[in-house]
Amino acid sequence: MPISKTFTLPTTGAKVPAVGFGAGTKWFKRGGASDPFDTALVQTITQAVDVGFTHIDGAEIYGTDGEIGQALAEIIKGGKSRSDLWITNKYFAGDSSYKYRSSSGTPLDAIKKQLKETGADYFDLYLLHSPWIKRESHGFSLQEAWQSLEQAQELGLAKNIGVSNFGVEPLQDILKVAKVVPQVNQIEFNAYLQNQTPGIFEFAQEHKILLSAYAPLAPLYKGPGPIDPVVAALTKKYGKSDTQVLLRWVIQKGVLPITTTSRKERLTEILGIFDFELTQEEVDEIATLGEQKKLRLYWIPDYSKYDD
């Protein structure tokens, strides 16, 4: 495939930067937005943009919208235009217990609040963070939540809309009423988890939904596995790190990786994935070997039933 630094969304034609800096995971505030303001995150986001990142990925549940907002203010003050950046954010829907959800109300209510917190006029992409929405717990159904996002798009508050952690069935539920097909489904994806839920990779391809990957580098940090010898050989062949090889593999699977770090040298390393290309045989070999191991880090109570 041609080496490109963007993915094109099928409905809007928007060009999404092909790797994103995540303001969650290590930056996640366990106590929520009431945790102390994280100046280190502000500094790291500004550093990320300085070295070439233009895609920042946040979420209501991370509690870091304030830090994203401060970083945006500093970046724009430094000469960048808002249009130079791609900001993704998400609505906190909760998990399969249906005990937790956004305190803001509907997705439209939440996006208005988050735009104020970040100081942005719009988000480039806004996602339902999970599919567990029903009228009994939320006051509106999953289909109505999607229609709320469509309204946000109509108002110009979100340029593009999508979902996260969705399996096939809730996507089918949305598609029954959708005027706008979800543009993105952000899921846990790496060589050891190529389908977060059964058939979701193929379903996304069939319906022209771009998959975005969080935890794309999990195979590096969770013990040895069957892809290790191949990745080691490829690092020597291409003069690249294991991080760069695995991120390149994700991109060549047609999936947009989201990753993070607090180290400037790692930020630069992550962006060094656009000057080389794996062969199709190498992509296929990692994929085949990766199927021999299952590694799931998130949404375990909700999705580990698929790991047996």
PyMOL commands that set and color helices and strands:
alter all, ss='L'
color gray80, all
select helices_A, chain A and resi 25-27+39-51+60-62+65-77+82-84+107-118+135-138+142-154+168-175+200-206+218-221+228-238+242-252+264-270+280-290+300-307
alter helices_A, ss='H'
color red, helices_A
select strands_A, chain A and resi 6-8+15-17+20-22+55-57+86-91+123-128+158-164+184-188+210-214+255-259
alter strands_A, ss='S'
color yellow, strands_A
deselect
rebuild
show_as cartoon
